[in-house]
């Protein structure tokens, strides 16, 4: 279930970037690689923390 959300989010990001490139609209993202990497890593951390908390709760509920 979570993988579908991640894949859908990445696909949406690529579509928005592609449309912005075709129409010559500035991309709604930081133009510096370091800052873009920071945004990406923050998103990954959020996602991984959600997975960790979900698995931790599942272990507590298991007998």
mmCIF file of the N, C-alpha and C atoms, coordinates in Angstrom:
data_MODEL
# 
_entry.id   MODEL 
# 
loop_
_atom_site.group_PDB 
_atom_site.id 
_atom_site.type_symbol 
_atom_site.label_atom_id 
_atom_site.label_alt_id 
_atom_site.label_comp_id 
_atom_site.label_asym_id 
_atom_site.label_entity_id 
_atom_site.label_seq_id 
_atom_site.pdbx_PDB_ins_code 
_atom_site.Cartn_x 
_atom_site.Cartn_y 
_atom_site.Cartn_z 
_atom_site.occupancy 
_atom_site.B_iso_or_equiv 
_atom_site.pdbx_formal_charge 
_atom_site.auth_seq_id 
_atom_site.auth_comp_id 
_atom_site.auth_asym_id 
_atom_site.auth_atom_id 
_atom_site.pdbx_PDB_model_num 
ATOM 1   N N  . UNK A 1 1  ? 0.821  -1.190  0.000   1.00 0.00 ? 1  UNK A N  1 
ATOM 2   C CA . UNK A 1 1  ? 0.000  0.000   0.000   1.00 0.00 ? 1  UNK A CA 1 
ATOM 3   C C  . UNK A 1 1  ? 0.867  1.258   0.000   1.00 0.00 ? 1  UNK A C  1 
ATOM 4   N N  . UNK A 1 2  ? 1.875  1.304   0.869   1.00 0.00 ? 2  UNK A N  1 
ATOM 5   C CA . UNK A 1 2  ? 2.727  2.481   0.935   1.00 0.00 ? 2  UNK A CA 1 
ATOM 6   C C  . UNK A 1 2  ? 3.582  2.623   -0.318  1.00 0.00 ? 2  UNK A C  1 
ATOM 7   N N  . UNK A 1 3  ? 3.953  1.498   -0.922  1.00 0.00 ? 3  UNK A N  1 
ATOM 8   C CA . UNK A 1 3  ? 4.773  1.580   -2.126  1.00 0.00 ? 3  UNK A CA 1 
ATOM 9   C C  . UNK A 1 3  ? 3.986  2.203   -3.268  1.00 0.00 ? 3  UNK A C  1 
ATOM 10  N N  . UNK A 1 4  ? 2.690  1.952   -3.313  1.00 0.00 ? 4  UNK A N  1 
ATOM 11  C CA . UNK A 1 4  ? 1.862  2.564   -4.349  1.00 0.00 ? 4  UNK A CA 1 
ATOM 12  C C  . UNK A 1 4  ? 1.859  4.081   -4.196  1.00 0.00 ? 4  UNK A C  1 
ATOM 13  N N  . UNK A 1 5  ? 1.796  4.564   -2.971  1.00 0.00 ? 5  UNK A N  1 
ATOM 14  C CA . UNK A 1 5  ? 1.804  6.006   -2.729  1.00 0.00 ? 5  UNK A CA 1 
ATOM 15  C C  . UNK A 1 5  ? 3.141  6.609   -3.133  1.00 0.00 ? 5  UNK A C  1 
ATOM 16  N N  . UNK A 1 6  ? 4.233  5.935   -2.825  1.00 0.00 ? 6  UNK A N  1 
ATOM 17  C CA . UNK A 1 6  ? 5.553  6.444   -3.175  1.00 0.00 ? 6  UNK A CA 1 
ATOM 18  C C  . UNK A 1 6  ? 5.722  6.474   -4.687  1.00 0.00 ? 6  UNK A C  1 
ATOM 19  N N  . UNK A 1 7  ? 5.347  5.412   -5.353  1.00 0.00 ? 7  UNK A N  1 
ATOM 20  C CA . UNK A 1 7  ? 5.465  5.353   -6.813  1.00 0.00 ? 7  UNK A CA 1 
ATOM 21  C C  . UNK A 1 7  ? 4.568  6.402   -7.458  1.00 0.00 ? 7  UNK A C  1 
ATOM 22  N N  . UNK A 1 8  ? 3.345  6.555   -6.943  1.00 0.00 ? 8  UNK A N  1 
ATOM 23  C CA . UNK A 1 8  ? 2.439  7.563   -7.481  1.00 0.00 ? 8  UNK A CA 1 
ATOM 24  C C  . UNK A 1 8  ? 2.989  8.970   -7.257  1.00 0.00 ? 8  UNK A C  1 
ATOM 25  N N  . UNK A 1 9  ? 3.588  9.215   -6.109  1.00 0.00 ? 9  UNK A N  1 
ATOM 26  C CA . UNK A 1 9  ? 4.190  10.514  -5.831  1.00 0.00 ? 9  UNK A CA 1 
ATOM 27  C C  . UNK A 1 9  ? 5.356  10.819  -6.749  1.00 0.00 ? 9  UNK A C  1 
ATOM 28  N N  . UNK A 1 10 ? 6.223  9.834   -6.972  1.00 0.00 ? 10 UNK A N  1 
ATOM 29  C CA . UNK A 1 10 ? 7.346  10.030  -7.890  1.00 0.00 ? 10 UNK A CA 1 
ATOM 30  C C  . UNK A 1 10 ? 6.871  10.256  -9.315  1.00 0.00 ? 10 UNK A C  1 
ATOM 31  N N  . UNK A 1 11 ? 5.860  9.500   -9.730  1.00 0.00 ? 11 UNK A N  1 
ATOM 32  C CA . UNK A 1 11 ? 5.312  9.663   -11.070 1.00 0.00 ? 11 UNK A CA 1 
ATOM 33  C C  . UNK A 1 11 ? 4.708  11.058  -11.232 1.00 0.00 ? 11 UNK A C  1 
ATOM 34  N N  . UNK A 1 12 ? 3.980  11.512  -10.230 1.00 0.00 ? 12 UNK A N  1 
ATOM 35  C CA . UNK A 1 12 ? 3.398  12.848  -10.282 1.00 0.00 ? 12 UNK A CA 1 
ATOM 36  C C  . UNK A 1 12 ? 4.483  13.923  -10.343 1.00 0.00 ? 12 UNK A C  1 
ATOM 37  N N  . UNK A 1 13 ? 5.550  13.744  -9.581  1.00 0.00 ? 13 UNK A N  1 
ATOM 38  C CA . UNK A 1 13 ? 6.648  14.705  -9.604  1.00 0.00 ? 13 UNK A CA 1 
ATOM 39  C C  . UNK A 1 13 ? 7.297  14.772  -10.983 1.00 0.00 ? 13 UNK A C  1 
ATOM 40  N N  . UNK A 1 14 ? 7.507  13.628  -11.612 1.00 0.00 ? 14 UNK A N  1 
ATOM 41  C CA . UNK A 1 14 ? 8.100  13.624  -12.949 1.00 0.00 ? 14 UNK A CA 1 
ATOM 42  C C  . UNK A 1 14 ? 7.163  14.247  -13.978 1.00 0.00 ? 14 UNK A C  1 
ATOM 43  N N  . UNK A 1 15 ? 5.861  14.002  -13.843 1.00 0.00 ? 15 UNK A N  1 
ATOM 44  C CA . UNK A 1 15 ? 4.899  14.589  -14.780 1.00 0.00 ? 15 UNK A CA 1 
ATOM 45  C C  . UNK A 1 15 ? 4.883  16.110  -14.640 1.00 0.00 ? 15 UNK A C  1 
ATOM 46  N N  . UNK A 1 16 ? 4.864  16.604  -13.409 1.00 0.00 ? 16 UNK A N  1 
ATOM 47  C CA . UNK A 1 16 ? 4.880  18.058  -13.189 1.00 0.00 ? 16 UNK A CA 1 
ATOM 48  C C  . UNK A 1 16 ? 6.165  18.661  -13.751 1.00 0.00 ? 16 UNK A C  1 
ATOM 49  N N  . UNK A 1 17 ? 7.296  18.028  -13.506 1.00 0.00 ? 17 UNK A N  1 
ATOM 50  C CA . UNK A 1 17 ? 8.560  18.514  -14.047 1.00 0.00 ? 17 UNK A CA 1 
ATOM 51  C C  . UNK A 1 17 ? 8.582  18.497  -15.563 1.00 0.00 ? 17 UNK A C  1 
ATOM 52  N N  . UNK A 1 18 ? 8.032  17.456  -16.155 1.00 0.00 ? 18 UNK A N  1 
ATOM 53  C CA . UNK A 1 18 ? 7.984  17.339  -17.610 1.00 0.00 ? 18 UNK A CA 1 
ATOM 54  C C  . UNK A 1 18 ? 7.112  18.433  -18.214 1.00 0.00 ? 18 UNK A C  1 
ATOM 55  N N  . UNK A 1 19 ? 5.951  18.666  -17.618 1.00 0.00 ? 19 UNK A N  1 
ATOM 56  C CA . UNK A 1 19 ? 5.047  19.705  -18.123 1.00 0.00 ? 19 UNK A CA 1 
ATOM 57  C C  . UNK A 1 19 ? 5.676  21.089  -17.955 1.00 0.00 ? 19 UNK A C  1 
ATOM 58  N N  . UNK A 1 20 ? 6.338  21.307  -16.838 1.00 0.00 ? 20 UNK A N  1 
ATOM 59  C CA . UNK A 1 20 ? 7.014  22.591  -16.630 1.00 0.00 ? 20 UNK A CA 1 
ATOM 60  C C  . UNK A 1 20 ? 8.115  22.803  -17.670 1.00 0.00 ? 20 UNK A C  1 
ATOM 61  N N  . UNK A 1 21 ? 8.831  21.753  -18.014 1.00 0.00 ? 21 UNK A N  1 
ATOM 62  C CA . UNK A 1 21 ? 9.893  21.858  -19.017 1.00 0.00 ? 21 UNK A CA 1 
ATOM 63  C C  . UNK A 1 21 ? 9.312  22.156  -20.396 1.00 0.00 ? 21 UNK A C  1 
ATOM 64  N N  . UNK A 1 22 ? 8.220  21.500  -20.751 1.00 0.00 ? 22 UNK A N  1 
ATOM 65  C CA . UNK A 1 22 ? 7.613  21.715  -22.064 1.00 0.00 ? 22 UNK A CA 1 
ATOM 66  C C  . UNK A 1 22 ? 7.040  23.119  -22.213 1.00 0.00 ? 22 UNK A C  1 
ATOM 67  N N  . UNK A 1 23 ? 6.439  23.629  -21.151 1.00 0.00 ? 23 UNK A N  1 
ATOM 68  C CA . UNK A 1 23 ? 5.785  24.931  -21.230 1.00 0.00 ? 23 UNK A CA 1 
ATOM 69  C C  . UNK A 1 23 ? 6.694  26.077  -20.799 1.00 0.00 ? 23 UNK A C  1 
ATOM 70  N N  . UNK A 1 24 ? 7.942  25.773  -20.450 1.00 0.00 ? 24 UNK A N  1 
ATOM 71  C CA . UNK A 1 24 ? 8.929  26.771  -20.031 1.00 0.00 ? 24 UNK A CA 1 
ATOM 72  C C  . UNK A 1 24 ? 8.482  27.544  -18.796 1.00 0.00 ? 24 UNK A C  1 
ATOM 73  N N  . UNK A 1 25 ? 7.772  26.859  -17.900 1.00 0.00 ? 25 UNK A N  1 
ATOM 74  C CA . UNK A 1 25 ? 7.373  27.427  -16.615 1.00 0.00 ? 25 UNK A CA 1 
ATOM 75  C C  . UNK A 1 25 ? 8.455  27.049  -15.608 1.00 0.00 ? 25 UNK A C  1 
ATOM 76  N N  . UNK A 1 26 ? 8.839  27.973  -14.726 1.00 0.00 ? 26 UNK A N  1 
ATOM 77  C CA . UNK A 1 26 ? 9.834  27.612  -13.708 1.00 0.00 ? 26 UNK A CA 1 
ATOM 78  C C  . UNK A 1 26 ? 9.334  26.449  -12.838 1.00 0.00 ? 26 UNK A C  1 
ATOM 79  N N  . UNK A 1 27 ? 10.197 25.504  -12.629 1.00 0.00 ? 27 UNK A N  1 
ATOM 80  C CA . UNK A 1 27 ? 9.844  24.321  -11.840 1.00 0.00 ? 27 UNK A CA 1 
ATOM 81  C C  . UNK A 1 27 ? 9.646  24.735  -10.377 1.00 0.00 ? 27 UNK A C  1 
ATOM 82  N N  . UNK A 1 28 ? 8.565  24.258  -9.745  1.00 0.00 ? 28 UNK A N  1 
ATOM 83  C CA . UNK A 1 28 ? 8.330  24.614  -8.342  1.00 0.00 ? 28 UNK A CA 1 
ATOM 84  C C  . UNK A 1 28 ? 9.210  23.796  -7.399  1.00 0.00 ? 28 UNK A C  1 
ATOM 85  N N  . UNK A 1 29 ? 10.510 23.905  -7.590  1.00 0.00 ? 29 UNK A N  1 
ATOM 86  C CA . UNK A 1 29 ? 11.478 23.164  -6.764  1.00 0.00 ? 29 UNK A CA 1 
ATOM 87  C C  . UNK A 1 29 ? 12.756 23.991  -6.686  1.00 0.00 ? 29 UNK A C  1 
ATOM 88  N N  . UNK A 1 30 ? 13.583 23.719  -5.703  1.00 0.00 ? 30 UNK A N  1 
ATOM 89  C CA . UNK A 1 30 ? 14.840 24.469  -5.600  1.00 0.00 ? 30 UNK A CA 1 
ATOM 90  C C  . UNK A 1 30 ? 15.762 24.184  -6.789  1.00 0.00 ? 30 UNK A C  1 
ATOM 91  N N  . UNK A 1 31 ? 16.377 25.227  -7.368  1.00 0.00 ? 31 UNK A N  1 
ATOM 92  C CA . UNK A 1 31 ? 17.236 25.018  -8.531  1.00 0.00 ? 31 UNK A CA 1 
ATOM 93  C C  . UNK A 1 31 ? 18.634 24.530  -8.181  1.00 0.00 ? 31 UNK A C  1 
ATOM 94  N N  . UNK A 1 32 ? 18.973 24.427  -6.919  1.00 0.00 ? 32 UNK A N  1 
ATOM 95  C CA . UNK A 1 32 ? 20.300 24.006  -6.488  1.00 0.00 ? 32 UNK A CA 1 
ATOM 96  C C  . UNK A 1 32 ? 20.255 22.529  -6.122  1.00 0.00 ? 32 UNK A C  1 
ATOM 97  N N  . UNK A 1 33 ? 21.203 21.757  -6.605  1.00 0.00 ? 33 UNK A N  1 
ATOM 98  C CA . UNK A 1 33 ? 21.199 20.317  -6.388  1.00 0.00 ? 33 UNK A CA 1 
ATOM 99  C C  . UNK A 1 33 ? 21.224 19.957  -4.901  1.00 0.00 ? 33 UNK A C  1 
ATOM 100 N N  . UNK A 1 34 ? 22.019 20.649  -4.119  1.00 0.00 ? 34 UNK A N  1 
ATOM 101 C CA . UNK A 1 34 ? 22.111 20.359  -2.692  1.00 0.00 ? 34 UNK A CA 1 
ATOM 102 C C  . UNK A 1 34 ? 20.787 20.544  -1.973  1.00 0.00 ? 34 UNK A C  1 
ATOM 103 N N  . UNK A 1 35 ? 20.065 21.602  -2.317  1.00 0.00 ? 35 UNK A N  1 
ATOM 104 C CA . UNK A 1 35 ? 18.772 21.852  -1.681  1.00 0.00 ? 35 UNK A CA 1 
ATOM 105 C C  . UNK A 1 35 ? 17.739 20.842  -2.156  1.00 0.00 ? 35 UNK A C  1 
ATOM 106 N N  . UNK A 1 36 ? 17.772 20.492  -3.428  1.00 0.00 ? 36 UNK A N  1 
ATOM 107 C CA . UNK A 1 36 ? 16.855 19.478  -3.939  1.00 0.00 ? 36 UNK A CA 1 
ATOM 108 C C  . UNK A 1 36 ? 17.124 18.137  -3.268  1.00 0.00 ? 36 UNK A C  1 
ATOM 109 N N  . UNK A 1 37 ? 18.387 17.825  -3.044  1.00 0.00 ? 37 UNK A N  1 
ATOM 110 C CA . UNK A 1 37 ? 18.742 16.589  -2.350  1.00 0.00 ? 37 UNK A CA 1 
ATOM 111 C C  . UNK A 1 37 ? 18.238 16.615  -0.910  1.00 0.00 ? 37 UNK A C  1 
ATOM 112 N N  . UNK A 1 38 ? 18.309 17.761  -0.268  1.00 0.00 ? 38 UNK A N  1 
ATOM 113 C CA . UNK A 1 38 ? 17.798 17.898  1.090   1.00 0.00 ? 38 UNK A CA 1 
ATOM 114 C C  . UNK A 1 38 ? 16.294 17.656  1.137   1.00 0.00 ? 38 UNK A C  1 
ATOM 115 N N  . UNK A 1 39 ? 15.560 18.190  0.184   1.00 0.00 ? 39 UNK A N  1 
ATOM 116 C CA . UNK A 1 39 ? 14.108 17.964  0.113   1.00 0.00 ? 39 UNK A CA 1 
ATOM 117 C C  . UNK A 1 39 ? 13.827 16.481  -0.108  1.00 0.00 ? 39 UNK A C  1 
ATOM 118 N N  . UNK A 1 40 ? 14.578 15.855  -0.997  1.00 0.00 ? 40 UNK A N  1 
ATOM 119 C CA . UNK A 1 40 ? 14.396 14.427  -1.272  1.00 0.00 ? 40 UNK A CA 1 
ATOM 120 C C  . UNK A 1 40 ? 14.685 13.582  -0.036  1.00 0.00 ? 40 UNK A C  1 
ATOM 121 N N  . UNK A 1 41 ? 15.780 13.870  0.645   1.00 0.00 ? 41 UNK A N  1 
ATOM 122 C CA . UNK A 1 41 ? 16.139 13.090  1.825   1.00 0.00 ? 41 UNK A CA 1 
ATOM 123 C C  . UNK A 1 41 ? 15.156 13.313  2.973   1.00 0.00 ? 41 UNK A C  1 
ATOM 124 N N  . UNK A 1 42 ? 14.618 14.516  3.093   1.00 0.00 ? 42 UNK A N  1 
ATOM 125 C CA . UNK A 1 42 ? 13.598 14.771  4.103   1.00 0.00 ? 42 UNK A CA 1 
ATOM 126 C C  . UNK A 1 42 ? 12.348 13.943  3.812   1.00 0.00 ? 42 UNK A C  1 
ATOM 127 N N  . UNK A 1 43 ? 11.968 13.876  2.551   1.00 0.00 ? 43 UNK A N  1 
ATOM 128 C CA . UNK A 1 43 ? 10.813 13.057  2.165   1.00 0.00 ? 43 UNK A CA 1 
ATOM 129 C C  . UNK A 1 43 ? 11.067 11.580  2.442   1.00 0.00 ? 43 UNK A C  1 
ATOM 130 N N  . UNK A 1 44 ? 12.266 11.110  2.131   1.00 0.00 ? 44 UNK A N  1 
ATOM 131 C CA . UNK A 1 44 ? 12.614 9.711   2.399   1.00 0.00 ? 44 UNK A CA 1 
ATOM 132 C C  . UNK A 1 44 ? 12.600 9.426   3.902   1.00 0.00 ? 44 UNK A C  1 
ATOM 133 N N  . UNK A 1 45 ? 13.111 10.341  4.684   1.00 0.00 ? 45 UNK A N  1 
ATOM 134 C CA . UNK A 1 45 ? 13.099 10.166  6.135   1.00 0.00 ? 45 UNK A CA 1 
ATOM 135 C C  . UNK A 1 45 ? 11.686 10.095  6.681   1.00 0.00 ? 45 UNK A C  1 
ATOM 136 N N  . UNK A 1 46 ? 10.811 10.932  6.166   1.00 0.00 ? 46 UNK A N  1 
ATOM 137 C CA . UNK A 1 46 ? 9.405  10.913  6.582   1.00 0.00 ? 46 UNK A CA 1 
ATOM 138 C C  . UNK A 1 46 ? 8.775  9.566   6.251   1.00 0.00 ? 46 UNK A C  1 
ATOM 139 N N  . UNK A 1 47 ? 9.037  9.080   5.053   1.00 0.00 ? 47 UNK A N  1 
ATOM 140 C CA . UNK A 1 47 ? 8.468  7.813   4.610   1.00 0.00 ? 47 UNK A CA 1 
ATOM 141 C C  . UNK A 1 47 ? 9.025  6.645   5.431   1.00 0.00 ? 47 UNK A C  1 
ATOM 142 N N  . UNK A 1 48 ? 10.329 6.619   5.650   1.00 0.00 ? 48 UNK A N  1 
ATOM 143 C CA . UNK A 1 48 ? 10.949 5.534   6.412   1.00 0.00 ? 48 UNK A CA 1 
ATOM 144 C C  . UNK A 1 48 ? 10.509 5.546   7.875   1.00 0.00 ? 48 UNK A C  1 
ATOM 145 N N  . UNK A 1 49 ? 10.318 6.717   8.445   1.00 0.00 ? 49 UNK A N  1 
ATOM 146 C CA . UNK A 1 49 ? 9.827  6.799   9.812   1.00 0.00 ? 49 UNK A CA 1 
ATOM 147 C C  . UNK A 1 49 ? 8.411  6.243   9.908   1.00 0.00 ? 49 UNK A C  1 
ATOM 148 N N  . UNK A 1 50 ? 7.592  6.531   8.924   1.00 0.00 ? 50 UNK A N  1 
ATOM 149 C CA . UNK A 1 50 ? 6.238  5.971   8.888   1.00 0.00 ? 50 UNK A CA 1 
ATOM 150 C C  . UNK A 1 50 ? 6.262  4.457   8.818   1.00 0.00 ? 50 UNK A C  1 
ATOM 151 N N  . UNK A 1 51 ? 7.140  3.900   7.996   1.00 0.00 ? 51 UNK A N  1 
ATOM 152 C CA . UNK A 1 51 ? 7.265  2.438   7.917   1.00 0.00 ? 51 UNK A CA 1 
ATOM 153 C C  . UNK A 1 51 ? 7.734  1.842   9.242   1.00 0.00 ? 51 UNK A C  1 
ATOM 154 N N  . UNK A 1 52 ? 8.705  2.491   9.871   1.00 0.00 ? 52 UNK A N  1 
ATOM 155 C CA . UNK A 1 52 ? 9.227  2.009   11.150  1.00 0.00 ? 52 UNK A CA 1 
ATOM 156 C C  . UNK A 1 52 ? 8.134  2.003   12.218  1.00 0.00 ? 52 UNK A C  1 
ATOM 157 N N  . UNK A 1 53 ? 7.390  3.086   12.302  1.00 0.00 ? 53 UNK A N  1 
ATOM 158 C CA . UNK A 1 53 ? 6.340  3.165   13.310  1.00 0.00 ? 53 UNK A CA 1 
ATOM 159 C C  . UNK A 1 53 ? 5.237  2.151   13.049  1.00 0.00 ? 53 UNK A C  1 
ATOM 160 N N  . UNK A 1 54 ? 4.924  1.922   11.790  1.00 0.00 ? 54 UNK A N  1 
ATOM 161 C CA . UNK A 1 54 ? 3.902  0.933   11.456  1.00 0.00 ? 54 UNK A CA 1 
ATOM 162 C C  . UNK A 1 54 ? 4.358  -0.464  11.858  1.00 0.00 ? 54 UNK A C  1 
ATOM 163 N N  . UNK A 1 55 ? 5.588  -0.811  11.559  1.00 0.00 ? 55 UNK A N  1 
ATOM 164 C CA . UNK A 1 55 ? 6.098  -2.148  11.913  1.00 0.00 ? 55 UNK A CA 1 
ATOM 165 C C  . UNK A 1 55 ? 6.227  -2.307  13.417  1.00 0.00 ? 55 UNK A C  1 
ATOM 166 N N  . UNK A 1 56 ? 6.598  -1.245  14.111  1.00 0.00 ? 56 UNK A N  1 
ATOM 167 C CA . UNK A 1 56 ? 6.712  -1.306  15.566  1.00 0.00 ? 56 UNK A CA 1 
ATOM 168 C C  . UNK A 1 56 ? 5.343  -1.547  16.190  1.00 0.00 ? 56 UNK A C  1 
ATOM 169 N N  . UNK A 1 57 ? 4.320  -0.896  15.668  1.00 0.00 ? 57 UNK A N  1 
ATOM 170 C CA . UNK A 1 57 ? 2.968  -1.111  16.181  1.00 0.00 ? 57 UNK A CA 1 
ATOM 171 C C  . UNK A 1 57 ? 2.473  -2.516  15.878  1.00 0.00 ? 57 UNK A C  1 
ATOM 172 N N  . UNK A 1 58 ? 2.837  -3.054  14.712  1.00 0.00 ? 58 UNK A N  1 
ATOM 173 C CA . UNK A 1 58 ? 2.437  -4.421  14.370  1.00 0.00 ? 58 UNK A CA 1 
ATOM 174 C C  . UNK A 1 58 ? 3.079  -5.424  15.293  1.00 0.00 ? 58 UNK A C  1 
ATOM 175 N N  . UNK A 1 59 ? 4.330  -5.212  15.683  1.00 0.00 ? 59 UNK A N  1 
ATOM 176 C CA . UNK A 1 59 ? 5.028  -6.128  16.605  1.00 0.00 ? 59 UNK A CA 1 
ATOM 177 C C  . UNK A 1 59 ? 4.408  -6.090  17.987  1.00 0.00 ? 59 UNK A C  1 
ATOM 178 N N  . UNK A 1 60 ? 3.940  -4.924  18.427  1.00 0.00 ? 60 UNK A N  1 
ATOM 179 C CA . UNK A 1 60 ? 3.311  -4.815  19.730  1.00 0.00 ? 60 UNK A CA 1 
ATOM 180 C C  . UNK A 1 60 ? 1.972  -5.529  19.769  1.00 0.00 ? 60 UNK A C  1 
ATOM 181 N N  . UNK A 1 61 ? 1.239  -5.524  18.661  1.00 0.00 ? 61 UNK A N  1 
ATOM 182 C CA . UNK A 1 61 ? -0.072 -6.161  18.618  1.00 0.00 ? 61 UNK A CA 1 
ATOM 183 C C  . UNK A 1 61 ? 0.018  -7.669  18.467  1.00 0.00 ? 61 UNK A C  1 
ATOM 184 N N  . UNK A 1 62 ? 1.121  -8.170  17.916  1.00 0.00 ? 62 UNK A N  1 
ATOM 185 C CA . UNK A 1 62 ? 1.276  -9.621  17.717  1.00 0.00 ? 62 UNK A CA 1 
ATOM 186 C C  . UNK A 1 62 ? 1.479  -10.314 19.057  1.00 0.00 ? 62 UNK A C  1 
ATOM 187 N N  . UNK A 1 63 ? 0.841  -11.475 19.233  1.00 0.00 ? 63 UNK A N  1 
ATOM 188 C CA . UNK A 1 63 ? 1.004  -12.204 20.518  1.00 0.00 ? 63 UNK A CA 1 
ATOM 189 C C  . UNK A 1 63 ? 2.350  -12.848 20.657  1.00 0.00 ? 63 UNK A C  1 
# 
